[in-house]
């Protein structure tokens, strides 16, 4: 089986969807502008540095959604897709995904952003297989703020992919995998696949890719 794995933020999208969702919740009046922005930017700096406590971040990032409830959250999610995500989707990214689909590859988006934010984005790319941070739910089926299972961050992406493979009776030796990512956080999975592709890479990943002879693909300019 040929696999085409894609990170999402700054790889398929020129934006960080988690950061953008946080700013969007402030814009629609769900969060205090100053308090939220400071904490949001601090978490983003930790992500870039590879020191993010993802459990703490998910509690923070989902707090407004949890407080507003399912109906308001669904309406805001649809508005976010219309106003923020859809305009950010680049034809170059769509074409790359479509090229792999046309070749018969199994396309998977694997991201450290949570499933609430990313599920509709994966659908917009026509990708049915999404590995994202899974959110724990309470007895009513609503989010608790905790993570269900292994978070798909750094080495967690390798473990989540291995779970995906095992569930299908597969292992790394039985697949031919390409992985596109911009982030140094994704080095563990980039090292695991047959074909790592540093895509719109950050400075650390670009240097590593050049040192190791990995392909470097600049699809578009990244936004923060």
Helices and strands as residue ranges (DSSP letters): E 2-6, H 17-27, H 33-49, H 54-68, H 70-80, I 81-85, H 86-88, H 91-102, E 106-114, H 115-124, E 129-133, E 135-137, E 143-147, H 155-167, G 172-174, E 176-181, G 184-186, H 187-192, E 195-199, H 203-212, E 215-217
